[in-house]
């Protein structure tokens, strides 16, 4: 079982790592390896996940880029309305 301070460390470290590589294909494996290594878990599981992660990563990267694009369009239209 995990205590509260360890859970807070996991959440904080995950938040920091997730901000850096959302649009980079394959970055999830690197982030997962960092988390597994930092908390002393067996690193073999990263290799198992890496075997089929590419399938999920295509969707994750696409959704992230589409979300960024939608946000950019939304802000642009709001700025156009404000300027008019």
PyMOL Python script that loads the backbone (N, CA, C, O; Angstrom):
from pymol import cmd

cmd.read_pdbstr("""\
ATOM      1  N   UNK A   1       0.835  -1.186   0.000  1.00  0.00           N
ATOM      2  CA  UNK A   1       0.000   0.000   0.000  1.00  0.00           C
ATOM      3  C   UNK A   1       0.879   1.247   0.000  1.00  0.00           C
ATOM      4  O   UNK A   1       2.009   1.233   0.486  1.00  0.00           O
ATOM      5  N   UNK A   2       0.337   2.313  -0.551  1.00  0.00           N
ATOM      6  CA  UNK A   2       1.067   3.574  -0.652  1.00  0.00           C
ATOM      7  C   UNK A   2       0.532   4.556   0.381  1.00  0.00           C
ATOM      8  O   UNK A   2      -0.672   4.626   0.627  1.00  0.00           O
ATOM      9  N   UNK A   3       1.444   5.310   0.979  1.00  0.00           N
ATOM     10  CA  UNK A   3       1.001   6.337   1.917  1.00  0.00           C
ATOM     11  C   UNK A   3       0.696   7.631   1.158  1.00  0.00           C
ATOM     12  O   UNK A   3       1.011   7.757  -0.025  1.00  0.00           O
ATOM     13  N   UNK A   4       0.087   8.574   1.847  1.00  0.00           N
ATOM     14  CA  UNK A   4      -0.357   9.826   1.229  1.00  0.00           C
ATOM     15  C   UNK A   4       0.807  10.627   0.630  1.00  0.00           C
ATOM     16  O   UNK A   4       0.679  11.099  -0.500  1.00  0.00           O
ATOM     17  N   UNK A   5       1.930  10.802   1.328  1.00  0.00           N
ATOM     18  CA  UNK A   5       3.028  11.570   0.708  1.00  0.00           C
ATOM     19  C   UNK A   5       3.548  10.945  -0.594  1.00  0.00           C
ATOM     20  O   UNK A   5       3.892  11.666  -1.530  1.00  0.00           O
ATOM     21  N   UNK A   6       3.607   9.613  -0.657  1.00  0.00           N
ATOM     22  CA  UNK A   6       4.054   8.955  -1.882  1.00  0.00           C
ATOM     23  C   UNK A   6       3.054   9.176  -3.003  1.00  0.00           C
ATOM     24  O   UNK A   6       3.445   9.422  -4.144  1.00  0.00           O
ATOM     25  N   UNK A   7       1.774   9.090  -2.692  1.00  0.00           N
ATOM     26  CA  UNK A   7       0.751   9.343  -3.713  1.00  0.00           C
ATOM     27  C   UNK A   7       0.825  10.774  -4.229  1.00  0.00           C
ATOM     28  O   UNK A   7       0.654  11.013  -5.424  1.00  0.00           O
ATOM     29  N   UNK A   8       1.081  11.729  -3.333  1.00  0.00           N
ATOM     30  CA  UNK A   8       1.215  13.122  -3.756  1.00  0.00           C
ATOM     31  C   UNK A   8       2.440  13.316  -4.645  1.00  0.00           C
ATOM     32  O   UNK A   8       2.407  14.091  -5.600  1.00  0.00           O
ATOM     33  N   UNK A   9       3.524  12.602  -4.322  1.00  0.00           N
ATOM     34  CA  UNK A   9       4.721  12.663  -5.170  1.00  0.00           C
ATOM     35  C   UNK A   9       4.426  12.107  -6.561  1.00  0.00           C
ATOM     36  O   UNK A   9       4.875  12.665  -7.563  1.00  0.00           O
ATOM     37  N   UNK A  10       3.678  11.018  -6.623  1.00  0.00           N
ATOM     38  CA  UNK A  10       3.334  10.418  -7.912  1.00  0.00           C
ATOM     39  C   UNK A  10       2.481  11.382  -8.731  1.00  0.00           C
ATOM     40  O   UNK A  10       2.728  11.571  -9.922  1.00  0.00           O
ATOM     41  N   UNK A  11       1.487  11.987  -8.104  1.00  0.00           N
ATOM     42  CA  UNK A  11       0.618  12.926  -8.814  1.00  0.00           C
ATOM     43  C   UNK A  11       1.414  14.145  -9.277  1.00  0.00           C
ATOM     44  O   UNK A  11       1.266  14.577 -10.420  1.00  0.00           O
ATOM     45  N   UNK A  12       2.247  14.701  -8.413  1.00  0.00           N
ATOM     46  CA  UNK A  12       3.046  15.871  -8.779  1.00  0.00           C
ATOM     47  C   UNK A  12       4.027  15.582  -9.898  1.00  0.00           C
ATOM     48  O   UNK A  12       4.162  16.366 -10.838  1.00  0.00           O
ATOM     49  N   UNK A  13       4.705  14.461  -9.792  1.00  0.00           N
ATOM     50  CA  UNK A  13       5.679  14.105 -10.818  1.00  0.00           C
ATOM     51  C   UNK A  13       4.984  13.802 -12.146  1.00  0.00           C
ATOM     52  O   UNK A  13       5.502  14.148 -13.208  1.00  0.00           O
ATOM     53  N   UNK A  14       3.833  13.168 -12.093  1.00  0.00           N
ATOM     54  CA  UNK A  14       3.072  12.898 -13.316  1.00  0.00           C
ATOM     55  C   UNK A  14       2.628  14.190 -13.976  1.00  0.00           C
ATOM     56  O   UNK A  14       2.680  14.313 -15.200  1.00  0.00           O
ATOM     57  N   UNK A  15       2.195  15.148 -13.182  1.00  0.00           N
ATOM     58  CA  UNK A  15       1.755  16.431 -13.735  1.00  0.00           C
ATOM     59  C   UNK A  15       2.910  17.160 -14.404  1.00  0.00           C
ATOM     60  O   UNK A  15       2.745  17.731 -15.482  1.00  0.00           O
ATOM     61  N   UNK A  16       4.064  17.142 -13.777  1.00  0.00           N
ATOM     62  CA  UNK A  16       5.234  17.805 -14.356  1.00  0.00           C
ATOM     63  C   UNK A  16       5.661  17.121 -15.652  1.00  0.00           C
ATOM     64  O   UNK A  16       5.961  17.794 -16.638  1.00  0.00           O
ATOM     65  N   UNK A  17       5.691  15.790 -15.656  1.00  0.00           N
ATOM     66  CA  UNK A  17       6.109  15.067 -16.853  1.00  0.00           C
ATOM     67  C   UNK A  17       5.095  15.200 -17.989  1.00  0.00           C
ATOM     68  O   UNK A  17       5.478  15.237 -19.158  1.00  0.00           O
ATOM     69  N   UNK A  18       3.822  15.270 -17.658  1.00  0.00           N
ATOM     70  CA  UNK A  18       2.808  15.306 -18.717  1.00  0.00           C
ATOM     71  C   UNK A  18       2.786  16.633 -19.452  1.00  0.00           C
ATOM     72  O   UNK A  18       2.293  16.690 -20.578  1.00  0.00           O
ATOM     73  N   UNK A  19       3.296  17.697 -18.864  1.00  0.00           N
ATOM     74  CA  UNK A  19       3.272  18.993 -19.542  1.00  0.00           C
ATOM     75  C   UNK A  19       4.303  19.074 -20.657  1.00  0.00           C
ATOM     76  O   UNK A  19       4.159  19.890 -21.567  1.00  0.00           O
ATOM     77  N   UNK A  20       5.323  18.257 -20.605  1.00  0.00           N
ATOM     78  CA  UNK A  20       6.432  18.426 -21.525  1.00  0.00           C
ATOM     79  C   UNK A  20       6.356  17.713 -22.845  1.00  0.00           C
ATOM     80  O   UNK A  20       7.004  18.155 -23.794  1.00  0.00           O
ATOM     81  N   UNK A  21       5.606  16.634 -22.973  1.00  0.00           N
ATOM     82  CA  UNK A  21       5.717  15.865 -24.207  1.00  0.00           C
ATOM     83  C   UNK A  21       4.420  15.382 -24.785  1.00  0.00           C
ATOM     84  O   UNK A  21       4.378  14.298 -25.368  1.00  0.00           O
ATOM     85  N   UNK A  22       3.359  16.143 -24.647  1.00  0.00           N
ATOM     86  CA  UNK A  22       2.070  15.690 -25.135  1.00  0.00           C
ATOM     87  C   UNK A  22       2.009  15.502 -26.636  1.00  0.00           C
ATOM     88  O   UNK A  22       1.376  14.554 -27.102  1.00  0.00           O
ATOM     89  N   UNK A  23       2.633  16.354 -27.396  1.00  0.00           N
ATOM     90  CA  UNK A  23       2.575  16.272 -28.849  1.00  0.00           C
ATOM     91  C   UNK A  23       3.722  15.510 -29.475  1.00  0.00           C
ATOM     92  O   UNK A  23       3.857  15.493 -30.698  1.00  0.00           O
ATOM     93  N   UNK A  24       4.545  14.884 -28.667  1.00  0.00           N
ATOM     94  CA  UNK A  24       5.700  14.160 -29.188  1.00  0.00           C
ATOM     95  C   UNK A  24       5.363  12.679 -29.265  1.00  0.00           C
ATOM     96  O   UNK A  24       5.124  12.054 -28.232  1.00  0.00           O
ATOM     97  N   UNK A  25       5.339  12.105 -30.456  1.00  0.00           N
ATOM     98  CA  UNK A  25       5.035  10.674 -30.562  1.00  0.00           C
ATOM     99  C   UNK A  25       6.060   9.818 -29.816  1.00  0.00           C
ATOM    100  O   UNK A  25       7.267  10.012 -29.968  1.00  0.00           O
ATOM    101  N   UNK A  26       5.582   8.888 -29.025  1.00  0.00           N
ATOM    102  CA  UNK A  26       6.459   7.980 -28.291  1.00  0.00           C
ATOM    103  C   UNK A  26       6.955   8.505 -26.964  1.00  0.00           C
ATOM    104  O   UNK A  26       7.702   7.810 -26.275  1.00  0.00           O
ATOM    105  N   UNK A  27       6.564   9.711 -26.582  1.00  0.00           N
ATOM    106  CA  UNK A  27       7.081  10.264 -25.333  1.00  0.00           C
ATOM    107  C   UNK A  27       6.482   9.587 -24.105  1.00  0.00           C
ATOM    108  O   UNK A  27       7.043   9.675 -23.013  1.00  0.00           O
ATOM    109  N   UNK A  28       5.368   8.927 -24.273  1.00  0.00           N
ATOM    110  CA  UNK A  28       4.738   8.253 -23.133  1.00  0.00           C
ATOM    111  C   UNK A  28       5.597   7.151 -22.554  1.00  0.00           C
ATOM    112  O   UNK A  28       5.593   6.940 -21.341  1.00  0.00           O
ATOM    113  N   UNK A  29       6.332   6.448 -23.392  1.00  0.00           N
ATOM    114  CA  UNK A  29       7.204   5.383 -22.904  1.00  0.00           C
ATOM    115  C   UNK A  29       8.332   5.961 -22.062  1.00  0.00           C
ATOM    116  O   UNK A  29       8.690   5.401 -21.026  1.00  0.00           O
ATOM    117  N   UNK A  30       8.886   7.069 -22.503  1.00  0.00           N
ATOM    118  CA  UNK A  30       9.958   7.714 -21.744  1.00  0.00           C
ATOM    119  C   UNK A  30       9.428   8.199 -20.398  1.00  0.00           C
ATOM    120  O   UNK A  30      10.074   8.007 -19.367  1.00  0.00           O
ATOM    121  N   UNK A  31       8.252   8.827 -20.407  1.00  0.00           N
ATOM    122  CA  UNK A  31       7.649   9.317 -19.163  1.00  0.00           C
ATOM    123  C   UNK A  31       7.311   8.159 -18.228  1.00  0.00           C
ATOM    124  O   UNK A  31       7.513   8.256 -17.018  1.00  0.00           O
ATOM    125  N   UNK A  32       6.799   7.066 -18.786  1.00  0.00           N
ATOM    126  CA  UNK A  32       6.492   5.893 -17.970  1.00  0.00           C
ATOM    127  C   UNK A  32       7.749   5.310 -17.353  1.00  0.00           C
ATOM    128  O   UNK A  32       7.744   4.919 -16.186  1.00  0.00           O
ATOM    129  N   UNK A  33       8.831   5.246 -18.126  1.00  0.00           N
ATOM    130  CA  UNK A  33      10.088   4.712 -17.603  1.00  0.00           C
ATOM    131  C   UNK A  33      10.623   5.582 -16.468  1.00  0.00           C
ATOM    132  O   UNK A  33      11.147   5.064 -15.482  1.00  0.00           O
ATOM    133  N   UNK A  34      10.493   6.894 -16.604  1.00  0.00           N
ATOM    134  CA  UNK A  34      10.947   7.802 -15.548  1.00  0.00           C
ATOM    135  C   UNK A  34      10.156   7.556 -14.264  1.00  0.00           C
ATOM    136  O   UNK A  34      10.728   7.497 -13.175  1.00  0.00           O
ATOM    137  N   UNK A  35       8.839   7.414 -14.399  1.00  0.00           N
ATOM    138  CA  UNK A  35       8.001   7.181 -13.221  1.00  0.00           C
ATOM    139  C   UNK A  35       8.313   5.842 -12.558  1.00  0.00           C
ATOM    140  O   UNK A  35       8.420   5.754 -11.335  1.00  0.00           O
ATOM    141  N   UNK A  36       8.456   4.807 -13.372  1.00  0.00           N
ATOM    142  CA  UNK A  36       8.740   3.473 -12.834  1.00  0.00           C
ATOM    143  C   UNK A  36      10.092   3.466 -12.124  1.00  0.00           C
ATOM    144  O   UNK A  36      10.233   2.904 -11.037  1.00  0.00           O
ATOM    145  N   UNK A  37      11.055   4.080 -12.735  1.00  0.00           N
ATOM    146  CA  UNK A  37      12.406   4.139 -12.160  1.00  0.00           C
ATOM    147  C   UNK A  37      12.422   4.968 -10.874  1.00  0.00           C
ATOM    148  O   UNK A  37      13.099   4.595  -9.915  1.00  0.00           O
ATOM    149  N   UNK A  38      11.701   6.068 -10.837  1.00  0.00           N
ATOM    150  CA  UNK A  38      11.715   6.958  -9.677  1.00  0.00           C
ATOM    151  C   UNK A  38      11.107   6.318  -8.443  1.00  0.00           C
ATOM    152  O   UNK A  38      11.510   6.622  -7.320  1.00  0.00           O
ATOM    153  N   UNK A  39      10.150   5.441  -8.641  1.00  0.00           N
ATOM    154  CA  UNK A  39       9.474   4.845  -7.491  1.00  0.00           C
ATOM    155  C   UNK A  39       9.863   3.402  -7.252  1.00  0.00           C
ATOM    156  O   UNK A  39       9.203   2.698  -6.487  1.00  0.00           O
ATOM    157  N   UNK A  40      10.928   2.952  -7.897  1.00  0.00           N
ATOM    158  CA  UNK A  40      11.498   1.644  -7.609  1.00  0.00           C
ATOM    159  C   UNK A  40      10.648   0.466  -8.044  1.00  0.00           C
ATOM    160  O   UNK A  40      10.727  -0.607  -7.446  1.00  0.00           O
ATOM    161  N   UNK A  41       9.848   0.647  -9.062  1.00  0.00           N
ATOM    162  CA  UNK A  41       9.030  -0.451  -9.574  1.00  0.00           C
ATOM    163  C   UNK A  41       9.825  -1.229 -10.619  1.00  0.00           C
ATOM    164  O   UNK A  41      10.818  -0.718 -11.137  1.00  0.00           O
ATOM    165  N   UNK A  42       9.411  -2.446 -10.938  1.00  0.00           N
ATOM    166  CA  UNK A  42      10.176  -3.227 -11.931  1.00  0.00           C
ATOM    167  C   UNK A  42      10.086  -2.609 -13.322  1.00  0.00           C
ATOM    168  O   UNK A  42       8.997  -2.319 -13.816  1.00  0.00           O
ATOM    169  N   UNK A  43      11.239  -2.412 -13.944  1.00  0.00           N
ATOM    170  CA  UNK A  43      11.292  -1.740 -15.244  1.00  0.00           C
ATOM    171  C   UNK A  43      10.893  -2.662 -16.398  1.00  0.00           C
ATOM    172  O   UNK A  43      10.719  -2.191 -17.522  1.00  0.00           O
ATOM    173  N   UNK A  44      10.747  -3.945 -16.149  1.00  0.00           N
ATOM    174  CA  UNK A  44      10.370  -4.876 -17.215  1.00  0.00           C
ATOM    175  C   UNK A  44       8.984  -4.569 -17.760  1.00  0.00           C
ATOM    176  O   UNK A  44       8.696  -4.842 -18.925  1.00  0.00           O
ATOM    177  N   UNK A  45       8.138  -4.010 -16.932  1.00  0.00           N
ATOM    178  CA  UNK A  45       6.774  -3.713 -17.378  1.00  0.00           C
ATOM    179  C   UNK A  45       6.767  -2.651 -18.474  1.00  0.00           C
ATOM    180  O   UNK A  45       5.869  -2.642 -19.316  1.00  0.00           O
ATOM    181  N   UNK A  46       7.747  -1.765 -18.476  1.00  0.00           N
ATOM    182  CA  UNK A  46       7.823  -0.739 -19.521  1.00  0.00           C
ATOM    183  C   UNK A  46       8.070  -1.397 -20.875  1.00  0.00           C
ATOM    184  O   UNK A  46       7.499  -0.975 -21.880  1.00  0.00           O
ATOM    185  N   UNK A  47       8.901  -2.407 -20.909  1.00  0.00           N
ATOM    186  CA  UNK A  47       9.150  -3.133 -22.159  1.00  0.00           C
ATOM    187  C   UNK A  47       7.913  -3.840 -22.676  1.00  0.00           C
ATOM    188  O   UNK A  47       7.673  -3.886 -23.882  1.00  0.00           O
ATOM    189  N   UNK A  48       7.130  -4.390 -21.765  1.00  0.00           N
ATOM    190  CA  UNK A  48       5.893  -5.067 -22.168  1.00  0.00           C
ATOM    191  C   UNK A  48       4.903  -4.056 -22.737  1.00  0.00           C
ATOM    192  O   UNK A  48       4.279  -4.310 -23.767  1.00  0.00           O
ATOM    193  N   UNK A  49       4.756  -2.919 -22.074  1.00  0.00           N
ATOM    194  CA  UNK A  49       3.834  -1.880 -22.546  1.00  0.00           C
ATOM    195  C   UNK A  49       4.324  -1.279 -23.858  1.00  0.00           C
ATOM    196  O   UNK A  49       3.511  -0.943 -24.720  1.00  0.00           O
ATOM    197  N   UNK A  50       5.632  -1.136 -24.025  1.00  0.00           N
ATOM    198  CA  UNK A  50       6.186  -0.536 -25.248  1.00  0.00           C
ATOM    199  C   UNK A  50       5.859  -1.363 -26.484  1.00  0.00           C
ATOM    200  O   UNK A  50       5.831  -0.832 -27.594  1.00  0.00           O
ATOM    201  N   UNK A  51       5.612  -2.658 -26.305  1.00  0.00           N
ATOM    202  CA  UNK A  51       5.319  -3.515 -27.454  1.00  0.00           C
ATOM    203  C   UNK A  51       4.038  -3.103 -28.165  1.00  0.00           C
ATOM    204  O   UNK A  51       3.960  -3.201 -29.390  1.00  0.00           O
ATOM    205  N   UNK A  52       3.036  -2.646 -27.429  1.00  0.00           N
ATOM    206  CA  UNK A  52       1.772  -2.271 -28.068  1.00  0.00           C
ATOM    207  C   UNK A  52       1.401  -0.813 -27.837  1.00  0.00           C
ATOM    208  O   UNK A  52       0.290  -0.404 -28.175  1.00  0.00           O
ATOM    209  N   UNK A  53       2.295  -0.026 -27.274  1.00  0.00           N
ATOM    210  CA  UNK A  53       2.009   1.374 -26.985  1.00  0.00           C
ATOM    211  C   UNK A  53       1.847   2.209 -28.255  1.00  0.00           C
ATOM    212  O   UNK A  53       1.117   3.200 -28.255  1.00  0.00           O
ATOM    213  N   UNK A  54       2.507   1.824 -29.313  1.00  0.00           N
ATOM    214  CA  UNK A  54       2.461   2.604 -30.560  1.00  0.00           C
ATOM    215  C   UNK A  54       1.027   2.750 -31.064  1.00  0.00           C
ATOM    216  O   UNK A  54       0.666   3.792 -31.610  1.00  0.00           O
ATOM    217  N   UNK A  55       0.222   1.729 -30.886  1.00  0.00           N
ATOM    218  CA  UNK A  55      -1.176   1.778 -31.335  1.00  0.00           C
ATOM    219  C   UNK A  55      -1.934   2.853 -30.573  1.00  0.00           C
ATOM    220  O   UNK A  55      -2.671   3.633 -31.176  1.00  0.00           O
ATOM    221  N   UNK A  56      -1.767   2.905 -29.263  1.00  0.00           N
ATOM    222  CA  UNK A  56      -2.445   3.912 -28.457  1.00  0.00           C
ATOM    223  C   UNK A  56      -1.852   5.291 -28.648  1.00  0.00           C
ATOM    224  O   UNK A  56      -2.560   6.295 -28.572  1.00  0.00           O
ATOM    225  N   UNK A  57      -0.561   5.343 -28.893  1.00  0.00           N
ATOM    226  CA  UNK A  57       0.128   6.627 -29.012  1.00  0.00           C
ATOM    227  C   UNK A  57      -0.331   7.411 -30.229  1.00  0.00           C
ATOM    228  O   UNK A  57      -0.366   8.641 -30.197  1.00  0.00           O
ATOM    229  N   UNK A  58      -0.679   6.718 -31.291  1.00  0.00           N
ATOM    230  CA  UNK A  58      -1.159   7.430 -32.483  1.00  0.00           C
ATOM    231  C   UNK A  58      -2.420   8.211 -32.162  1.00  0.00           C
ATOM    232  O   UNK A  58      -2.550   9.369 -32.558  1.00  0.00           O
ATOM    233  N   UNK A  59      -3.345   7.595 -31.452  1.00  0.00           N
ATOM    234  CA  UNK A  59      -4.579   8.277 -31.071  1.00  0.00           C
ATOM    235  C   UNK A  59      -4.355   9.386 -30.072  1.00  0.00           C
ATOM    236  O   UNK A  59      -4.965  10.450 -30.174  1.00  0.00           O
ATOM    237  N   UNK A  60      -3.485   9.150 -29.110  1.00  0.00           N
ATOM    238  CA  UNK A  60      -3.203  10.153 -28.091  1.00  0.00           C
ATOM    239  C   UNK A  60      -2.573  11.400 -28.697  1.00  0.00           C
ATOM    240  O   UNK A  60      -2.981  12.518 -28.383  1.00  0.00           O
ATOM    241  N   UNK A  61      -1.587  11.218 -29.559  1.00  0.00           N
ATOM    242  CA  UNK A  61      -0.916  12.347 -30.191  1.00  0.00           C
ATOM    243  C   UNK A  61      -1.875  13.109 -31.106  1.00  0.00           C
ATOM    244  O   UNK A  61      -1.865  14.340 -31.130  1.00  0.00           O
ATOM    245  N   UNK A  62      -2.698  12.383 -31.854  1.00  0.00           N
ATOM    246  CA  UNK A  62      -3.661  13.027 -32.738  1.00  0.00           C
ATOM    247  C   UNK A  62      -4.655  13.869 -31.946  1.00  0.00           C
ATOM    248  O   UNK A  62      -4.931  15.014 -32.304  1.00  0.00           O
ATOM    249  N   UNK A  63      -5.191  13.298 -30.867  1.00  0.00           N
ATOM    250  CA  UNK A  63      -6.147  14.038 -30.041  1.00  0.00           C
ATOM    251  C   UNK A  63      -5.514  15.270 -29.404  1.00  0.00           C
ATOM    252  O   UNK A  63      -6.159  16.314 -29.307  1.00  0.00           O
ATOM    253  N   UNK A  64      -4.286  15.164 -28.979  1.00  0.00           N
ATOM    254  CA  UNK A  64      -3.611  16.302 -28.368  1.00  0.00           C
ATOM    255  C   UNK A  64      -3.419  17.419 -29.387  1.00  0.00           C
ATOM    256  O   UNK A  64      -3.684  18.584 -29.091  1.00  0.00           O
ATOM    257  N   UNK A  65      -2.964  17.069 -30.574  1.00  0.00           N
ATOM    258  CA  UNK A  65      -2.748  18.088 -31.609  1.00  0.00           C
ATOM    259  C   UNK A  65      -4.068  18.713 -32.058  1.00  0.00           C
ATOM    260  O   UNK A  65      -4.127  19.919 -32.298  1.00  0.00           O
ATOM    261  N   UNK A  66      -5.129  17.907 -32.173  1.00  0.00           N
ATOM    262  CA  UNK A  66      -6.434  18.448 -32.538  1.00  0.00           C
ATOM    263  C   UNK A  66      -6.973  19.375 -31.453  1.00  0.00           C
ATOM    264  O   UNK A  66      -7.584  20.399 -31.758  1.00  0.00           O
ATOM    265  N   UNK A  67      -6.753  19.025 -30.203  1.00  0.00           N
ATOM    266  CA  UNK A  67      -7.174  19.898 -29.107  1.00  0.00           C
ATOM    267  C   UNK A  67      -6.440  21.219 -29.117  1.00  0.00           C
ATOM    268  O   UNK A  67      -7.039  22.266 -28.874  1.00  0.00           O
ATOM    269  N   UNK A  68      -5.149  21.180 -29.395  1.00  0.00           N
ATOM    270  CA  UNK A  68      -4.379  22.418 -29.505  1.00  0.00           C
ATOM    271  C   UNK A  68      -4.881  23.279 -30.656  1.00  0.00           C
ATOM    272  O   UNK A  68      -4.977  24.500 -30.530  1.00  0.00           O
ATOM    273  N   UNK A  69      -5.202  22.640 -31.778  1.00  0.00           N
ATOM    274  CA  UNK A  69      -5.711  23.359 -32.934  1.00  0.00           C
ATOM    275  C   UNK A  69      -7.074  23.987 -32.626  1.00  0.00           C
ATOM    276  O   UNK A  69      -7.320  25.140 -32.979  1.00  0.00           O
ATOM    277  N   UNK A  70      -7.953  23.235 -31.973  1.00  0.00           N
ATOM    278  CA  UNK A  70      -9.276  23.766 -31.629  1.00  0.00           C
ATOM    279  C   UNK A  70      -9.153  24.954 -30.675  1.00  0.00           C
ATOM    280  O   UNK A  70      -9.875  25.940 -30.818  1.00  0.00           O
ATOM    281  N   UNK A  71      -8.256  24.866 -29.718  1.00  0.00           N
ATOM    282  CA  UNK A  71      -8.040  25.982 -28.801  1.00  0.00           C
ATOM    283  C   UNK A  71      -7.510  27.213 -29.516  1.00  0.00           C
ATOM    284  O   UNK A  71      -7.915  28.334 -29.211  1.00  0.00           O
ATOM    285  N   UNK A  72      -6.614  27.012 -30.457  1.00  0.00           N
ATOM    286  CA  UNK A  72      -6.064  28.127 -31.226  1.00  0.00           C
ATOM    287  C   UNK A  72      -7.146  28.806 -32.063  1.00  0.00           C
ATOM    288  O   UNK A  72      -7.212  30.034 -32.118  1.00  0.00           O
ATOM    289  N   UNK A  73      -7.983  28.019 -32.705  1.00  0.00           N
ATOM    290  CA  UNK A  73      -9.076  28.587 -33.515  1.00  0.00           C
ATOM    291  C   UNK A  73     -10.058  29.339 -32.632  1.00  0.00           C
ATOM    292  O   UNK A  73     -10.518  30.422 -32.995  1.00  0.00           O
ATOM    293  N   UNK A  74     -10.384  28.770 -31.470  1.00  0.00           N
ATOM    294  CA  UNK A  74     -11.310  29.420 -30.545  1.00  0.00           C
ATOM    295  C   UNK A  74     -10.780  30.780 -30.099  1.00  0.00           C
ATOM    296  O   UNK A  74     -11.511  31.770 -30.130  1.00  0.00           O
ATOM    297  N   UNK A  75      -9.533  30.833 -29.691  1.00  0.00           N
ATOM    298  CA  UNK A  75      -8.936  32.093 -29.250  1.00  0.00           C
ATOM    299  C   UNK A  75      -8.869  33.091 -30.401  1.00  0.00           C
ATOM    300  O   UNK A  75      -9.113  34.282 -30.203  1.00  0.00           O
ATOM    301  N   UNK A  76      -8.544  32.620 -31.594  1.00  0.00           N
ATOM    302  CA  UNK A  76      -8.477  33.511 -32.750  1.00  0.00           C
ATOM    303  C   UNK A  76      -9.840  34.137 -33.043  1.00  0.00           C
ATOM    304  O   UNK A  76      -9.926  35.335 -33.316  1.00  0.00           O
ATOM    305  N   UNK A  77     -10.884  33.348 -32.990  1.00  0.00           N
ATOM    306  CA  UNK A  77     -12.223  33.889 -33.255  1.00  0.00           C
ATOM    307  C   UNK A  77     -12.669  34.843 -32.154  1.00  0.00           C
ATOM    308  O   UNK A  77     -13.326  35.845 -32.435  1.00  0.00           O
ATOM    309  N   UNK A  78     -12.325  34.549 -30.928  1.00  0.00           N
ATOM    310  CA  UNK A  78     -12.658  35.456 -29.829  1.00  0.00           C
ATOM    311  C   UNK A  78     -11.926  36.785 -29.991  1.00  0.00           C
ATOM    312  O   UNK A  78     -12.499  37.844 -29.733  1.00  0.00           O
ATOM    313  N   UNK A  79     -10.680  36.736 -30.410  1.00  0.00           N
ATOM    314  CA  UNK A  79      -9.903  37.957 -30.640  1.00  0.00           C
ATOM    315  C   UNK A  79     -10.477  38.759 -31.805  1.00  0.00           C
ATOM    316  O   UNK A  79     -10.521  39.988 -31.755  1.00  0.00           O
ATOM    317  N   UNK A  80     -10.920  38.059 -32.860  1.00  0.00           N
ATOM    318  CA  UNK A  80     -11.538  38.741 -34.002  1.00  0.00           C
ATOM    319  C   UNK A  80     -12.821  39.463 -33.588  1.00  0.00           C
ATOM    320  O   UNK A  80     -13.070  40.588 -34.021  1.00  0.00           O
ATOM    321  N   UNK A  81     -13.632  38.818 -32.752  1.00  0.00           N
ATOM    322  CA  UNK A  81     -14.871  39.440 -32.273  1.00  0.00           C
ATOM    323  C   UNK A  81     -14.568  40.660 -31.423  1.00  0.00           C
ATOM    324  O   UNK A  81     -15.245  41.683 -31.526  1.00  0.00           O
ATOM    325  N   UNK A  82     -13.549  40.548 -30.583  1.00  0.00           N
ATOM    326  CA  UNK A  82     -13.196  41.659 -29.698  1.00  0.00           C
ATOM    327  C   UNK A  82     -12.624  42.830 -30.498  1.00  0.00           C
ATOM    328  O   UNK A  82     -12.847  43.990 -30.153  1.00  0.00           O
ATOM    329  N   UNK A  83     -11.892  42.523 -31.562  1.00  0.00           N
ATOM    330  CA  UNK A  83     -11.309  43.583 -32.369  1.00  0.00           C
ATOM    331  C   UNK A  83     -12.367  44.310 -33.213  1.00  0.00           C
ATOM    332  O   UNK A  83     -12.194  45.476 -33.567  1.00  0.00           O
ATOM    333  N   UNK A  84     -13.454  43.614 -33.528  1.00  0.00           N
ATOM    334  CA  UNK A  84     -14.485  44.224 -34.381  1.00  0.00           C
ATOM    335  C   UNK A  84     -15.409  45.081 -33.611  1.00  0.00           C
ATOM    336  O   UNK A  84     -16.330  45.664 -34.182  1.00  0.00           O
TER     337      UNK A  84
END
""", "prot")
cmd.dss("prot")
cmd.show_as("cartoon", "prot")
cmd.util.cbc("prot")
cmd.orient("prot")
